[in-house]
Amino acid sequence: MYVFFWVLKGVAVENSKMAFEEACRMVGECCLMFAQNGQEISRERLALWLGRAQEEAVDAIGEPNDALQLAIERLKGR
């Protein structure tokens, strides 16, 4: 049982790491898109844009995307 707990904990940590890396990638892509279009980049604007993407993800797959949610929460200072 003890080994099983650590295996599950390792999976959770790995999933968290993957979600964090994906969140960073998404934020970076948004920044590049805004910069390419000569638009202002701000935390609020990034959170708003990613929030819209999250709404589309929920509509498409029926549940929020963990990486998007993480990015939005961090950008909003939560």
Secondary structure, 3 states (H helix, E strand, C coil): CHHHHHHHHHHHHHHHHHHHHHHHHHHHHHHHHHHHCCCCCCHHHHHHHHHHHHHHHHHHHCCCCHHHHHHHHHHCCC
